[in-house]
Amino acid sequence: QVQLVESGGGLVQPGGSLRLSCAASISIFSIKHMRWYRQALGKQRELVASITTSSGSTNYADSVKGRFTIARDNAKNAMYLQMHSLKPEDTAVYYCNAETYYGGFPSWGQGTQVTVSS
């Protein structure tokens, strides 16, 4: 199973930017898909963005399209979520998720808190 460690969360004002990082314990070439999810207090976890590591193909939730960018760094075995024009409704714990080519359940990181508030 993949160990995932997120970082980069924090408190930011509306309209600000943050970059989240997710470091994987194995080669990114062994990972089929990587995703960012978020869960706001009292709400269900939702998919924010995903990337297919081999092709770089990406998908985004409608609520973040045009504001968030998901990317991977093959050399660092890492994935990122660049977030711009942040809104209070983006406040949530953000989780990294990875699905390998070896099957089994996807792996999750511990989460990183993002708070957008003035």
N, C-alpha and C positions, 0 to 999 in steps of 0.2 A: 504494500500500500504506500501511497505517496504521502510524505509529510509536507504540509503547506504552512508557510508563515507569512501572514499579512503585516503590513506596516504602512504608515503614512496618514492615518486618520488624524482627526483633530477638530478644533473649533474654527469655523471660518464665517465671515460675514456674508450675507446674501450678495450674489454677484461675484463672489470670489472663486478661487480655484484651489484644487488639491490634486495630488497624484498618489494613488494607492499602489503599493507593490505587493507581489505575491511570489515568494521564493519557494521553488520546488526542490525536494531532496533527491530527485532522479533527473536524468537527462530529459529535456523537454521533447526530444525526439521519440521518447517512449510514451508520451502523452498525446492522446487523440484530440481531446477537446478541453479547453479551459474556460471557465465561466466566472463571472462575478454575480453574486446574489446580494440582496439586501433585505433586512427585516427591521421595519419600524416598530416602535413600541405598540403592542396591541394589534399588530397586523401580521398577515401571513408573509412568509419569505417569498420574495419575487425575483425572477431572473432579470438582471440588468443588461448584461452583455455577454457574448460568447465569441470564442475564436477557435477555428480549426487550426491546429498548430502546423500541420503539413503545408496547407495552402495559404494560410493567413486570412482566410475568409471570415468575416465578422457579421454579427447580428446584434441589434440593439432593441431594447424596449422602446416603445413609442415615446414614453415620458422622458427619455434621455437622448434621443436622436438629435444630432447636431450640437450637443453639449458635451457628451462623454465620448472618449476614444479608448478602445481596448487595443493593446499591443503586446507582443511577446519579444523577448530577447533570448535567442537560442544559445548564445554564448554564456549567458548568466543563468540559464534555466529559470527564467523569471517571466512574470506577466505583470502588466500595469493597467491601471485605469486612470486616465487623465480626465479630470472633471472640471469643466468651466461653467460659468454662469450659474453657480449653485443657488438652489432655492431652499427655503425652509423645509419643504416637503421631501427634499433629498436626505434629510436627517434620518439616520438608520445605522445599524451595525452592518458592515459590508463583509461578505464572506467570499473567499476564494474556493473554487471547486475544480477538481481535475478528474478526468476519465482517461484511463490508460488503455493501451492496446491489449492488455493482458486480461481484461474482463474484471469481474468483481464490482463491488459497489464503488461509486465515485468517492474520492477523498475530499475532506473539508478542512479548511483552516479554522483558527480559533476566533476569527472575526476582528474587525477594527472599527471603532466608533467614529462616525462622521456626524458632526453637529453643525448645522447652518443656522446661525442666529445673530441678530444684532445686539 
